[in-house]
Amino acid sequence: MATKKTTAETATAEATETSTATASTKTKAEKTFTLTALQKHCHELFGVPTVVFAGATAGLDTDKKYTVSEVKDIITTWCKKEVK
């Protein structure tokens, strides 16, 4: 016997599907920037000072372009590293 979904459950399921589709579309359409351009706006974009941005992105290819979300993940991971 199948259960009938309530309107709220249906709306929640549809919203989840829509947000998932929107998120994947944003990832595909997200613009890329050089590290220099991202560093100029690191405080507004990532909430970190320039020195943190420089430390987290040290060793990355400066000729390559990155999305904001890629660099945000890199900074977050770097900030969580244990200090030795």
mmCIF file of the N, C-alpha and C atoms, coordinates in Angstrom:
data_MODEL
# 
_entry.id   MODEL 
# 
loop_
_atom_site.group_PDB 
_atom_site.id 
_atom_site.type_symbol 
_atom_site.label_atom_id 
_atom_site.label_alt_id 
_atom_site.label_comp_id 
_atom_site.label_asym_id 
_atom_site.label_entity_id 
_atom_site.label_seq_id 
_atom_site.pdbx_PDB_ins_code 
_atom_site.Cartn_x 
_atom_site.Cartn_y 
_atom_site.Cartn_z 
_atom_site.occupancy 
_atom_site.B_iso_or_equiv 
_atom_site.pdbx_formal_charge 
_atom_site.auth_seq_id 
_atom_site.auth_comp_id 
_atom_site.auth_asym_id 
_atom_site.auth_atom_id 
_atom_site.pdbx_PDB_model_num 
ATOM 1   N N  . MET A 1 1  ? 0.838  -1.174 0.000   1.00 0.00 ? 1  MET A N  1 
ATOM 2   C CA . MET A 1 1  ? 0.000  0.000  0.000   1.00 0.00 ? 1  MET A CA 1 
ATOM 3   C C  . MET A 1 1  ? 0.887  1.243  0.000   1.00 0.00 ? 1  MET A C  1 
ATOM 4   N N  . ALA A 1 2  ? 0.679  2.097  -0.960  1.00 0.00 ? 2  ALA A N  1 
ATOM 5   C CA . ALA A 1 2  ? 1.481  3.308  -1.072  1.00 0.00 ? 2  ALA A CA 1 
ATOM 6   C C  . ALA A 1 2  ? 0.936  4.388  -0.149  1.00 0.00 ? 2  ALA A C  1 
ATOM 7   N N  . THR A 1 3  ? 1.849  5.165  0.404   1.00 0.00 ? 3  THR A N  1 
ATOM 8   C CA . THR A 1 3  ? 1.413  6.253  1.266   1.00 0.00 ? 3  THR A CA 1 
ATOM 9   C C  . THR A 1 3  ? 1.268  7.513  0.438   1.00 0.00 ? 3  THR A C  1 
ATOM 10  N N  . LYS A 1 4  ? 0.319  8.323  0.821   1.00 0.00 ? 4  LYS A N  1 
ATOM 11  C CA . LYS A 1 4  ? 0.084  9.573  0.107   1.00 0.00 ? 4  LYS A CA 1 
ATOM 12  C C  . LYS A 1 4  ? 0.936  10.654 0.738   1.00 0.00 ? 4  LYS A C  1 
ATOM 13  N N  . LYS A 1 5  ? 1.681  11.396 -0.094  1.00 0.00 ? 5  LYS A N  1 
ATOM 14  C CA . LYS A 1 5  ? 2.521  12.477 0.407   1.00 0.00 ? 5  LYS A CA 1 
ATOM 15  C C  . LYS A 1 5  ? 1.674  13.703 0.671   1.00 0.00 ? 5  LYS A C  1 
ATOM 16  N N  . THR A 1 6  ? 2.025  14.388 1.726   1.00 0.00 ? 6  THR A N  1 
ATOM 17  C CA . THR A 1 6  ? 1.329  15.635 2.017   1.00 0.00 ? 6  THR A CA 1 
ATOM 18  C C  . THR A 1 6  ? 1.854  16.726 1.094   1.00 0.00 ? 6  THR A C  1 
ATOM 19  N N  . THR A 1 7  ? 1.142  17.825 1.044   1.00 0.00 ? 7  THR A N  1 
ATOM 20  C CA . THR A 1 7  ? 1.554  18.947 0.213   1.00 0.00 ? 7  THR A CA 1 
ATOM 21  C C  . THR A 1 7  ? 2.915  19.470 0.665   1.00 0.00 ? 7  THR A C  1 
ATOM 22  N N  . ALA A 1 8  ? 3.132  19.511 1.966   1.00 0.00 ? 8  ALA A N  1 
ATOM 23  C CA . ALA A 1 8  ? 4.405  20.002 2.499   1.00 0.00 ? 8  ALA A CA 1 
ATOM 24  C C  . ALA A 1 8  ? 5.553  19.089 2.091   1.00 0.00 ? 8  ALA A C  1 
ATOM 25  N N  . GLU A 1 9  ? 5.321  17.777 2.160   1.00 0.00 ? 9  GLU A N  1 
ATOM 26  C CA . GLU A 1 9  ? 6.369  16.826 1.774   1.00 0.00 ? 9  GLU A CA 1 
ATOM 27  C C  . GLU A 1 9  ? 6.685  16.947 0.283   1.00 0.00 ? 9  GLU A C  1 
ATOM 28  N N  . THR A 1 10 ? 5.655  17.102 -0.519  1.00 0.00 ? 10 THR A N  1 
ATOM 29  C CA . THR A 1 10 ? 5.848  17.255 -1.960  1.00 0.00 ? 10 THR A CA 1 
ATOM 30  C C  . THR A 1 10 ? 6.603  18.543 -2.266  1.00 0.00 ? 10 THR A C  1 
ATOM 31  N N  . ALA A 1 11 ? 6.227  19.635 -1.614  1.00 0.00 ? 11 ALA A N  1 
ATOM 32  C CA . ALA A 1 11 ? 6.889  20.917 -1.836  1.00 0.00 ? 11 ALA A CA 1 
ATOM 33  C C  . ALA A 1 11 ? 8.354  20.850 -1.415  1.00 0.00 ? 11 ALA A C  1 
ATOM 34  N N  . THR A 1 12 ? 8.620  20.180 -0.295  1.00 0.00 ? 12 THR A N  1 
ATOM 35  C CA . THR A 1 12 ? 9.993  20.036 0.180   1.00 0.00 ? 12 THR A CA 1 
ATOM 36  C C  . THR A 1 12 ? 10.824 19.228 -0.806  1.00 0.00 ? 12 THR A C  1 
ATOM 37  N N  . ALA A 1 13 ? 10.263 18.139 -1.305  1.00 0.00 ? 13 ALA A N  1 
ATOM 38  C CA . ALA A 1 13 ? 10.977 17.304 -2.270  1.00 0.00 ? 13 ALA A CA 1 
ATOM 39  C C  . ALA A 1 13 ? 11.267 18.082 -3.555  1.00 0.00 ? 13 ALA A C  1 
ATOM 40  N N  . GLU A 1 14 ? 10.284 18.849 -4.024  1.00 0.00 ? 14 GLU A N  1 
ATOM 41  C CA . GLU A 1 14 ? 10.469 19.641 -5.240  1.00 0.00 ? 14 GLU A CA 1 
ATOM 42  C C  . GLU A 1 14 ? 11.511 20.734 -5.024  1.00 0.00 ? 14 GLU A C  1 
ATOM 43  N N  . ALA A 1 15 ? 11.493 21.371 -3.854  1.00 0.00 ? 15 ALA A N  1 
ATOM 44  C CA . ALA A 1 15 ? 12.459 22.424 -3.554  1.00 0.00 ? 15 ALA A CA 1 
ATOM 45  C C  . ALA A 1 15 ? 13.873 21.849 -3.504  1.00 0.00 ? 15 ALA A C  1 
ATOM 46  N N  . THR A 1 16 ? 14.010 20.662 -2.931  1.00 0.00 ? 16 THR A N  1 
ATOM 47  C CA . THR A 1 16 ? 15.315 20.016 -2.856  1.00 0.00 ? 16 THR A CA 1 
ATOM 48  C C  . THR A 1 16 ? 15.833 19.695 -4.248  1.00 0.00 ? 16 THR A C  1 
ATOM 49  N N  . GLU A 1 17 ? 14.972 19.168 -5.103  1.00 0.00 ? 17 GLU A N  1 
ATOM 50  C CA . GLU A 1 17 ? 15.379 18.859 -6.470  1.00 0.00 ? 17 GLU A CA 1 
ATOM 51  C C  . GLU A 1 17 ? 15.767 20.128 -7.216  1.00 0.00 ? 17 GLU A C  1 
ATOM 52  N N  . THR A 1 18 ? 14.990 21.192 -7.020  1.00 0.00 ? 18 THR A N  1 
ATOM 53  C CA . THR A 1 18 ? 15.271 22.458 -7.693  1.00 0.00 ? 18 THR A CA 1 
ATOM 54  C C  . THR A 1 18 ? 16.584 23.045 -7.220  1.00 0.00 ? 18 THR A C  1 
ATOM 55  N N  . SER A 1 19 ? 16.829 23.042 -5.899  1.00 0.00 ? 19 SER A N  1 
ATOM 56  C CA . SER A 1 19 ? 18.067 23.618 -5.382  1.00 0.00 ? 19 SER A CA 1 
ATOM 57  C C  . SER A 1 19 ? 19.271 22.802 -5.821  1.00 0.00 ? 19 SER A C  1 
ATOM 58  N N  . THR A 1 20 ? 19.117 21.482 -5.931  1.00 0.00 ? 20 THR A N  1 
ATOM 59  C CA . THR A 1 20 ? 20.209 20.640 -6.403  1.00 0.00 ? 20 THR A CA 1 
ATOM 60  C C  . THR A 1 20 ? 20.513 20.950 -7.861  1.00 0.00 ? 20 THR A C  1 
ATOM 61  N N  . ALA A 1 21 ? 19.480 21.096 -8.663  1.00 0.00 ? 21 ALA A N  1 
ATOM 62  C CA . ALA A 1 21 ? 19.676 21.425 -10.077 1.00 0.00 ? 21 ALA A CA 1 
ATOM 63  C C  . ALA A 1 21 ? 20.287 22.811 -10.224 1.00 0.00 ? 21 ALA A C  1 
ATOM 64  N N  . THR A 1 22 ? 19.834 23.757 -9.414  1.00 0.00 ? 22 THR A N  1 
ATOM 65  C CA . THR A 1 22 ? 20.372 25.111 -9.468  1.00 0.00 ? 22 THR A CA 1 
ATOM 66  C C  . THR A 1 22 ? 21.835 25.119 -9.050  1.00 0.00 ? 22 THR A C  1 
ATOM 67  N N  . ALA A 1 23 ? 22.176 24.368 -8.025  1.00 0.00 ? 23 ALA A N  1 
ATOM 68  C CA . ALA A 1 23 ? 23.560 24.312 -7.558  1.00 0.00 ? 23 ALA A CA 1 
ATOM 69  C C  . ALA A 1 23 ? 24.478 23.747 -8.628  1.00 0.00 ? 23 ALA A C  1 
ATOM 70  N N  . SER A 1 24 ? 24.040 22.691 -9.314  1.00 0.00 ? 24 SER A N  1 
ATOM 71  C CA . SER A 1 24 ? 24.893 22.118 -10.348 1.00 0.00 ? 24 SER A CA 1 
ATOM 72  C C  . SER A 1 24 ? 25.001 23.059 -11.538 1.00 0.00 ? 24 SER A C  1 
ATOM 73  N N  . THR A 1 25 ? 23.960 23.809 -11.837 1.00 0.00 ? 25 THR A N  1 
ATOM 74  C CA . THR A 1 25 ? 24.015 24.790 -12.916 1.00 0.00 ? 25 THR A CA 1 
ATOM 75  C C  . THR A 1 25 ? 24.967 25.912 -12.560 1.00 0.00 ? 25 THR A C  1 
ATOM 76  N N  . LYS A 1 26 ? 24.933 26.383 -11.310 1.00 0.00 ? 26 LYS A N  1 
ATOM 77  C CA . LYS A 1 26 ? 25.826 27.454 -10.876 1.00 0.00 ? 26 LYS A CA 1 
ATOM 78  C C  . LYS A 1 26 ? 27.279 27.012 -10.967 1.00 0.00 ? 26 LYS A C  1 
ATOM 79  N N  . THR A 1 27 ? 27.550 25.756 -10.599 1.00 0.00 ? 27 THR A N  1 
ATOM 80  C CA . THR A 1 27 ? 28.910 25.251 -10.644 1.00 0.00 ? 27 THR A CA 1 
ATOM 81  C C  . THR A 1 27 ? 29.428 25.269 -12.078 1.00 0.00 ? 27 THR A C  1 
ATOM 82  N N  . LYS A 1 28 ? 28.589 24.864 -13.013 1.00 0.00 ? 28 LYS A N  1 
ATOM 83  C CA . LYS A 1 28 ? 29.002 24.829 -14.414 1.00 0.00 ? 28 LYS A CA 1 
ATOM 84  C C  . LYS A 1 28 ? 29.193 26.236 -14.967 1.00 0.00 ? 28 LYS A C  1 
ATOM 85  N N  . ALA A 1 29 ? 28.371 27.175 -14.523 1.00 0.00 ? 29 ALA A N  1 
ATOM 86  C CA . ALA A 1 29 ? 28.390 28.525 -15.073 1.00 0.00 ? 29 ALA A CA 1 
ATOM 87  C C  . ALA A 1 29 ? 29.237 29.484 -14.244 1.00 0.00 ? 29 ALA A C  1 
ATOM 88  N N  . GLU A 1 30 ? 29.834 29.006 -13.164 1.00 0.00 ? 30 GLU A N  1 
ATOM 89  C CA . GLU A 1 30 ? 30.596 29.887 -12.283 1.00 0.00 ? 30 GLU A CA 1 
ATOM 90  C C  . GLU A 1 30 ? 31.822 30.428 -13.015 1.00 0.00 ? 30 GLU A C  1 
ATOM 91  N N  . LYS A 1 31 ? 32.035 31.715 -12.887 1.00 0.00 ? 31 LYS A N  1 
ATOM 92  C CA . LYS A 1 31 ? 33.161 32.364 -13.558 1.00 0.00 ? 31 LYS A CA 1 
ATOM 93  C C  . LYS A 1 31 ? 34.470 32.000 -12.875 1.00 0.00 ? 31 LYS A C  1 
ATOM 94  N N  . THR A 1 32 ? 35.539 32.096 -13.635 1.00 0.00 ? 32 THR A N  1 
ATOM 95  C CA . THR A 1 32 ? 36.864 31.834 -13.097 1.00 0.00 ? 32 THR A CA 1 
ATOM 96  C C  . THR A 1 32 ? 37.671 33.129 -13.093 1.00 0.00 ? 32 THR A C  1 
ATOM 97  N N  . PHE A 1 33 ? 38.599 33.190 -12.145 1.00 0.00 ? 33 PHE A N  1 
ATOM 98  C CA . PHE A 1 33 ? 39.412 34.390 -11.957 1.00 0.00 ? 33 PHE A CA 1 
ATOM 99  C C  . PHE A 1 33 ? 40.850 33.987 -11.664 1.00 0.00 ? 33 PHE A C  1 
ATOM 100 N N  . THR A 1 34 ? 41.765 34.894 -11.927 1.00 0.00 ? 34 THR A N  1 
ATOM 101 C CA . THR A 1 34 ? 43.157 34.656 -11.555 1.00 0.00 ? 34 THR A CA 1 
ATOM 102 C C  . THR A 1 34 ? 43.295 34.793 -10.044 1.00 0.00 ? 34 THR A C  1 
ATOM 103 N N  . LEU A 1 35 ? 44.348 34.227 -9.508  1.00 0.00 ? 35 LEU A N  1 
ATOM 104 C CA . LEU A 1 35 ? 44.588 34.352 -8.070  1.00 0.00 ? 35 LEU A CA 1 
ATOM 105 C C  . LEU A 1 35 ? 44.812 35.804 -7.677  1.00 0.00 ? 35 LEU A C  1 
ATOM 106 N N  . THR A 1 36 ? 45.432 36.573 -8.547  1.00 0.00 ? 36 THR A N  1 
ATOM 107 C CA . THR A 1 36 ? 45.677 37.990 -8.265  1.00 0.00 ? 36 THR A CA 1 
ATOM 108 C C  . THR A 1 36 ? 44.356 38.740 -8.101  1.00 0.00 ? 36 THR A C  1 
ATOM 109 N N  . ALA A 1 37 ? 43.414 38.481 -8.983  1.00 0.00 ? 37 ALA A N  1 
ATOM 110 C CA . ALA A 1 37 ? 42.113 39.142 -8.900  1.00 0.00 ? 37 ALA A CA 1 
ATOM 111 C C  . ALA A 1 37 ? 41.358 38.722 -7.638  1.00 0.00 ? 37 ALA A C  1 
ATOM 112 N N  . LEU A 1 38 ? 41.436 37.457 -7.293  1.00 0.00 ? 38 LEU A N  1 
ATOM 113 C CA . LEU A 1 38 ? 40.757 36.973 -6.090  1.00 0.00 ? 38 LEU A CA 1 
ATOM 114 C C  . LEU A 1 38 ? 41.418 37.523 -4.833  1.00 0.00 ? 38 LEU A C  1 
ATOM 115 N N  . GLN A 1 39 ? 42.736 37.664 -4.874  1.00 0.00 ? 39 GLN A N  1 
ATOM 116 C CA . GLN A 1 39 ? 43.447 38.186 -3.705  1.00 0.00 ? 39 GLN A CA 1 
ATOM 117 C C  . GLN A 1 39 ? 43.068 39.642 -3.439  1.00 0.00 ? 39 GLN A C  1 
ATOM 118 N N  . LYS A 1 40 ? 42.834 40.409 -4.481  1.00 0.00 ? 40 LYS A N  1 
ATOM 119 C CA . LYS A 1 40 ? 42.457 41.813 -4.313  1.00 0.00 ? 40 LYS A CA 1 
ATOM 120 C C  . LYS A 1 40 ? 41.150 41.960 -3.531  1.00 0.00 ? 40 LYS A C  1 
ATOM 121 N N  . HIS A 1 41 ? 40.302 40.939 -3.612  1.00 0.00 ? 41 HIS A N  1 
ATOM 122 C CA . HIS A 1 41 ? 38.995 40.998 -2.958  1.00 0.00 ? 41 HIS A CA 1 
ATOM 123 C C  . HIS A 1 41 ? 38.816 39.866 -1.938  1.00 0.00 ? 41 HIS A C  1 
ATOM 124 N N  . CYS A 1 42 ? 39.930 39.372 -1.392  1.00 0.00 ? 42 CYS A N  1 
ATOM 125 C CA . CYS A 1 42 ? 39.857 38.207 -0.508  1.00 0.00 ? 42 CYS A CA 1 
ATOM 126 C C  . CYS A 1 42 ? 39.074 38.477 0.773   1.00 0.00 ? 42 CYS A C  1 
ATOM 127 N N  . HIS A 1 43 ? 39.135 39.697 1.275   1.00 0.00 ? 43 HIS A N  1 
ATOM 128 C CA . HIS A 1 43 ? 38.396 39.990 2.503   1.00 0.00 ? 43 HIS A CA 1 
ATOM 129 C C  . HIS A 1 43 ? 36.888 39.944 2.251   1.00 0.00 ? 43 HIS A C  1 
ATOM 130 N N  . GLU A 1 44 ? 36.439 40.516 1.154   1.00 0.00 ? 44 GLU A N  1 
ATOM 131 C CA . GLU A 1 44 ? 35.004 40.524 0.831   1.00 0.00 ? 44 GLU A CA 1 
ATOM 132 C C  . GLU A 1 44 ? 34.510 39.135 0.435   1.00 0.00 ? 44 GLU A C  1 
ATOM 133 N N  . LEU A 1 45 ? 35.318 38.402 -0.330  1.00 0.00 ? 45 LEU A N  1 
ATOM 134 C CA . LEU A 1 45 ? 34.897 37.098 -0.836  1.00 0.00 ? 45 LEU A CA 1 
ATOM 135 C C  . LEU A 1 45 ? 35.010 35.981 0.189   1.00 0.00 ? 45 LEU A C  1 
ATOM 136 N N  . PHE A 1 46 ? 36.106 35.983 0.940   1.00 0.00 ? 46 PHE A N  1 
ATOM 137 C CA . PHE A 1 46 ? 36.392 34.851 1.816   1.00 0.00 ? 46 PHE A CA 1 
ATOM 138 C C  . PHE A 1 46 ? 36.458 35.208 3.291   1.00 0.00 ? 46 PHE A C  1 
ATOM 139 N N  . GLY A 1 47 ? 36.450 36.497 3.598   1.00 0.00 ? 47 GLY A N  1 
ATOM 140 C CA . GLY A 1 47 ? 36.511 36.926 4.986   1.00 0.00 ? 47 GLY A CA 1 
ATOM 141 C C  . GLY A 1 47 ? 37.869 36.715 5.627   1.00 0.00 ? 47 GLY A C  1 
ATOM 142 N N  . VAL A 1 48 ? 38.919 36.708 4.810   1.00 0.00 ? 48 VAL A N  1 
ATOM 143 C CA . VAL A 1 48 ? 40.268 36.511 5.333   1.00 0.00 ? 48 VAL A CA 1 
ATOM 144 C C  . VAL A 1 48 ? 41.177 37.641 4.867   1.00 0.00 ? 48 VAL A C  1 
ATOM 145 N N  . PRO A 1 49 ? 42.211 37.957 5.662   1.00 0.00 ? 49 PRO A N  1 
ATOM 146 C CA . PRO A 1 49 ? 43.173 38.977 5.224   1.00 0.00 ? 49 PRO A CA 1 
ATOM 147 C C  . PRO A 1 49 ? 44.068 38.428 4.105   1.00 0.00 ? 49 PRO A C  1 
ATOM 148 N N  . THR A 1 50 ? 44.773 39.331 3.474   1.00 0.00 ? 50 THR A N  1 
ATOM 149 C CA . THR A 1 50 ? 45.637 38.977 2.348   1.00 0.00 ? 50 THR A CA 1 
ATOM 150 C C  . THR A 1 50 ? 46.689 37.940 2.728   1.00 0.00 ? 50 THR A C  1 
ATOM 151 N N  . VAL A 1 51 ? 47.229 38.035 3.929   1.00 0.00 ? 51 VAL A N  1 
ATOM 152 C CA . VAL A 1 51 ? 48.279 37.088 4.332   1.00 0.00 ? 51 VAL A CA 1 
ATOM 153 C C  . VAL A 1 51 ? 47.745 35.657 4.443   1.00 0.00 ? 51 VAL A C  1 
ATOM 154 N N  . VAL A 1 52 ? 46.517 35.505 4.901   1.00 0.00 ? 52 VAL A N  1 
ATOM 155 C CA . VAL A 1 52 ? 45.902 34.174 4.980   1.00 0.00 ? 52 VAL A CA 1 
ATOM 156 C C  . VAL A 1 52 ? 45.669 33.647 3.565   1.00 0.00 ? 52 VAL A C  1 
ATOM 157 N N  . PHE A 1 53 ? 45.158 34.505 2.693   1.00 0.00 ? 53 PHE A N  1 
ATOM 158 C CA . PHE A 1 53 ? 44.943 34.115 1.306   1.00 0.00 ? 53 PHE A CA 1 
ATOM 159 C C  . PHE A 1 53 ? 46.260 33.669 0.677   1.00 0.00 ? 53 PHE A C  1 
ATOM 160 N N  . ALA A 1 54 ? 47.320 34.439 0.892   1.00 0.00 ? 54 ALA A N  1 
ATOM 161 C CA . ALA A 1 54 ? 48.630 34.114 0.324   1.00 0.00 ? 54 ALA A CA 1 
ATOM 162 C C  . ALA A 1 54 ? 49.144 32.771 0.841   1.00 0.00 ? 54 ALA A C  1 
ATOM 163 N N  . GLY A 1 55 ? 48.981 32.528 2.130   1.00 0.00 ? 55 GLY A N  1 
ATOM 164 C CA . GLY A 1 55 ? 49.434 31.258 2.705   1.00 0.00 ? 55 GLY A CA 1 
ATOM 165 C C  . GLY A 1 55 ? 48.652 30.073 2.172   1.00 0.00 ? 55 GLY A C  1 
ATOM 166 N N  . ALA A 1 56 ? 47.341 30.231 2.076   1.00 0.00 ? 56 ALA A N  1 
ATOM 167 C CA . ALA A 1 56 ? 46.483 29.132 1.624   1.00 0.00 ? 56 ALA A CA 1 
ATOM 168 C C  . ALA A 1 56 ? 46.686 28.808 0.149   1.00 0.00 ? 56 ALA A C  1 
ATOM 169 N N  . THR A 1 57 ? 47.006 29.819 -0.634  1.00 0.00 ? 57 THR A N  1 
ATOM 170 C CA . THR A 1 57 ? 47.132 29.607 -2.080  1.00 0.00 ? 57 THR A CA 1 
ATOM 171 C C  . THR A 1 57 ? 48.587 29.468 -2.535  1.00 0.00 ? 57 THR A C  1 
ATOM 172 N N  . ALA A 1 58 ? 49.521 29.481 -1.601  1.00 0.00 ? 58 ALA A N  1 
ATOM 173 C CA . ALA A 1 58 ? 50.934 29.307 -1.957  1.00 0.00 ? 58 ALA A CA 1 
ATOM 174 C C  . ALA A 1 58 ? 51.101 27.949 -2.640  1.00 0.00 ? 58 ALA A C  1 
ATOM 175 N N  . GLY A 1 59 ? 51.790 27.969 -3.742  1.00 0.00 ? 59 GLY A N  1 
ATOM 176 C CA . GLY A 1 59 ? 52.025 26.724 -4.465  1.00 0.00 ? 59 GLY A CA 1 
ATOM 177 C C  . GLY A 1 59 ? 51.007 26.447 -5.556  1.00 0.00 ? 59 GLY A C  1 
ATOM 178 N N  . LEU A 1 60 ? 49.931 27.214 -5.612  1.00 0.00 ? 60 LEU A N  1 
ATOM 179 C CA . LEU A 1 60 ? 48.961 27.032 -6.680  1.00 0.00 ? 60 LEU A CA 1 
ATOM 180 C C  . LEU A 1 60 ? 49.489 27.668 -7.958  1.00 0.00 ? 60 LEU A C  1 
ATOM 181 N N  . ASP A 1 61 ? 49.055 27.158 -9.080  1.00 0.00 ? 61 ASP A N  1 
ATOM 182 C CA . ASP A 1 61 ? 49.471 27.674 -10.380 1.00 0.00 ? 61 ASP A CA 1 
ATOM 183 C C  . ASP A 1 61 ? 48.878 29.056 -10.596 1.00 0.00 ? 61 ASP A C  1 
ATOM 184 N N  . THR A 1 62 ? 49.727 30.064 -10.700 1.00 0.00 ? 62 THR A N  1 
ATOM 185 C CA . THR A 1 62 ? 49.254 31.442 -10.844 1.00 0.00 ? 62 THR A CA 1 
ATOM 186 C C  . THR A 1 62 ? 48.721 31.725 -12.243 1.00 0.00 ? 62 THR A C  1 
ATOM 187 N N  . ASP A 1 63 ? 49.042 30.884 -13.215 1.00 0.00 ? 63 ASP A N  1 
ATOM 188 C CA . ASP A 1 63 ? 48.538 31.072 -14.573 1.00 0.00 ? 63 ASP A CA 1 
ATOM 189 C C  . ASP A 1 63 ? 47.135 30.483 -14.749 1.00 0.00 ? 63 ASP A C  1 
ATOM 190 N N  . LYS A 1 64 ? 46.757 29.589 -13.873 1.00 0.00 ? 64 LYS A N  1 
ATOM 191 C CA . LYS A 1 64 ? 45.456 28.944 -13.943 1.00 0.00 ? 64 LYS A CA 1 
ATOM 192 C C  . LYS A 1 64 ? 44.394 29.855 -13.341 1.00 0.00 ? 64 LYS A C  1 
ATOM 193 N N  . LYS A 1 65 ? 43.159 29.734 -13.820 1.00 0.00 ? 65 LYS A N  1 
ATOM 194 C CA . LYS A 1 65 ? 42.049 30.500 -13.251 1.00 0.00 ? 65 LYS A CA 1 
ATOM 195 C C  . LYS A 1 65 ? 41.232 29.574 -12.358 1.00 0.00 ? 65 LYS A C  1 
ATOM 196 N N  . TYR A 1 66 ? 40.693 30.144 -11.273 1.00 0.00 ? 66 TYR A N  1 
ATOM 197 C CA . TYR A 1 66 ? 39.951 29.386 -10.270 1.00 0.00 ? 66 TYR A CA 1 
ATOM 198 C C  . TYR A 1 66 ? 38.584 30.007 -10.048 1.00 0.00 ? 66 TYR A C  1 
ATOM 199 N N  . THR A 1 67 ? 37.632 29.185 -9.622  1.00 0.00 ? 67 THR A N  1 
ATOM 200 C CA . THR A 1 67 ? 36.331 29.707 -9.231  1.00 0.00 ? 67 THR A CA 1 
ATOM 201 C C  . THR A 1 67 ? 36.412 30.148 -7.777  1.00 0.00 ? 67 THR A C  1 
ATOM 202 N N  . VAL A 1 68 ? 35.470 30.979 -7.381  1.00 0.00 ? 68 VAL A N  1 
ATOM 203 C CA . VAL A 1 68 ? 35.428 31.449 -5.992  1.00 0.00 ? 68 VAL A CA 1 
ATOM 204 C C  . VAL A 1 68 ? 35.231 30.262 -5.052  1.00 0.00 ? 68 VAL A C  1 
ATOM 205 N N  . SER A 1 69 ? 34.363 29.336 -5.418  1.00 0.00 ? 69 SER A N  1 
ATOM 206 C CA . SER A 1 69 ? 34.107 28.191 -4.535  1.00 0.00 ? 69 SER A CA 1 
ATOM 207 C C  . SER A 1 69 ? 35.326 27.285 -4.404  1.00 0.00 ? 69 SER A C  1 
ATOM 208 N N  . GLU A 1 70 ? 36.108 27.126 -5.474  1.00 0.00 ? 70 GLU A N  1 
ATOM 209 C CA . GLU A 1 70 ? 37.336 26.327 -5.391  1.00 0.00 ? 70 GLU A CA 1 
ATOM 210 C C  . GLU A 1 70 ? 38.311 26.937 -4.389  1.00 0.00 ? 70 GLU A C  1 
ATOM 211 N N  . VAL A 1 71 ? 38.515 28.228 -4.502  1.00 0.00 ? 71 VAL A N  1 
ATOM 212 C CA . VAL A 1 71 ? 39.467 28.901 -3.614  1.00 0.00 ? 71 VAL A CA 1 
ATOM 213 C C  . VAL A 1 71 ? 38.936 28.926 -2.187  1.00 0.00 ? 71 VAL A C  1 
ATOM 214 N N  . LYS A 1 72 ? 37.635 29.074 -2.037  1.00 0.00 ? 72 LYS A N  1 
ATOM 215 C CA . LYS A 1 72 ? 37.047 29.058 -0.695  1.00 0.00 ? 72 LYS A CA 1 
ATOM 216 C C  . LYS A 1 72 ? 37.320 27.707 -0.022  1.00 0.00 ? 72 LYS A C  1 
ATOM 217 N N  . ASP A 1 73 ? 37.156 26.627 -0.762  1.00 0.00 ? 73 ASP A N  1 
ATOM 218 C CA . ASP A 1 73 ? 37.438 25.296 -0.222  1.00 0.00 ? 73 ASP A CA 1 
ATOM 219 C C  . ASP A 1 73 ? 38.917 25.145 0.142   1.00 0.00 ? 73 ASP A C  1 
ATOM 220 N N  . ILE A 1 74 ? 39.792 25.682 -0.703  1.00 0.00 ? 74 ILE A N  1 
ATOM 221 C CA . ILE A 1 74 ? 41.235 25.618 -0.445  1.00 0.00 ? 74 ILE A CA 1 
ATOM 222 C C  . ILE A 1 74 ? 41.571 26.374 0.837   1.00 0.00 ? 74 ILE A C  1 
ATOM 223 N N  . ILE A 1 75 ? 41.007 27.563 0.989   1.00 0.00 ? 75 ILE A N  1 
ATOM 224 C CA . ILE A 1 75 ? 41.271 28.380 2.188   1.00 0.00 ? 75 ILE A CA 1 
ATOM 225 C C  . ILE A 1 75 ? 40.724 27.694 3.429   1.00 0.00 ? 75 ILE A C  1 
ATOM 226 N N  . THR A 1 76 ? 39.513 27.167 3.346   1.00 0.00 ? 76 THR A N  1 
ATOM 227 C CA . THR A 1 76 ? 38.896 26.483 4.492   1.00 0.00 ? 76 THR A CA 1 
ATOM 228 C C  . THR A 1 76 ? 39.742 25.292 4.922   1.00 0.00 ? 76 THR A C  1 
ATOM 229 N N  . THR A 1 77 ? 40.185 24.500 3.976   1.00 0.00 ? 77 THR A N  1 
ATOM 230 C CA . THR A 1 77 ? 41.024 23.337 4.279   1.00 0.00 ? 77 THR A CA 1 
ATOM 231 C C  . THR A 1 77 ? 42.342 23.776 4.908   1.00 0.00 ? 77 THR A C  1 
ATOM 232 N N  . TRP A 1 78 ? 42.945 24.806 4.344   1.00 0.00 ? 78 TRP A N  1 
ATOM 233 C CA . TRP A 1 78 ? 44.225 25.302 4.847   1.00 0.00 ? 78 TRP A CA 1 
ATOM 234 C C  . TRP A 1 78 ? 44.091 25.818 6.281   1.00 0.00 ? 78 TRP A C  1 
ATOM 235 N N  . CYS A 1 79 ? 42.998 26.524 6.549   1.00 0.00 ? 79 CYS A N  1 
ATOM 236 C CA . CYS A 1 79 ? 42.799 27.079 7.895   1.00 0.00 ? 79 CYS A CA 1 
ATOM 237 C C  . CYS A 1 79 ? 42.565 26.000 8.947   1.00 0.00 ? 79 CYS A C  1 
ATOM 238 N N  . LYS A 1 80 ? 42.084 24.841 8.512   1.00 0.00 ? 80 LYS A N  1 
ATOM 239 C CA . LYS A 1 80 ? 41.811 23.750 9.448   1.00 0.00 ? 80 LYS A CA 1 
ATOM 240 C C  . LYS A 1 80 ? 43.027 22.858 9.710   1.00 0.00 ? 80 LYS A C  1 
ATOM 241 N N  . LYS A 1 81 ? 44.109 23.091 8.955   1.00 0.00 ? 81 LYS A N  1 
ATOM 242 C CA . LYS A 1 81 ? 45.309 22.274 9.148   1.00 0.00 ? 81 LYS A CA 1 
ATOM 243 C C  . LYS A 1 81 ? 45.886 22.508 10.528  1.00 0.00 ? 81 LYS A C  1 
ATOM 244 N N  . GLU A 1 82 ? 46.445 21.441 11.065  1.00 0.00 ? 82 GLU A N  1 
ATOM 245 C CA . GLU A 1 82 ? 47.086 21.527 12.381  1.00 0.00 ? 82 GLU A CA 1 
ATOM 246 C C  . GLU A 1 82 ? 48.428 22.239 12.256  1.00 0.00 ? 82 GLU A C  1 
ATOM 247 N N  . VAL A 1 83 ? 48.693 23.116 13.187  1.00 0.00 ? 83 VAL A N  1 
ATOM 248 C CA . VAL A 1 83 ? 49.961 23.828 13.196  1.00 0.00 ? 83 VAL A CA 1 
ATOM 249 C C  . VAL A 1 83 ? 51.014 22.908 13.801  1.00 0.00 ? 83 VAL A C  1 
ATOM 250 N N  . LYS A 1 84 ? 52.158 22.818 13.134  1.00 0.00 ? 84 LYS A N  1 
ATOM 251 C CA . LYS A 1 84 ? 53.216 21.920 13.635  1.00 0.00 ? 84 LYS A CA 1 
ATOM 252 C C  . LYS A 1 84 ? 54.349 22.708 14.198  1.00 0.00 ? 84 LYS A C  1 
# 
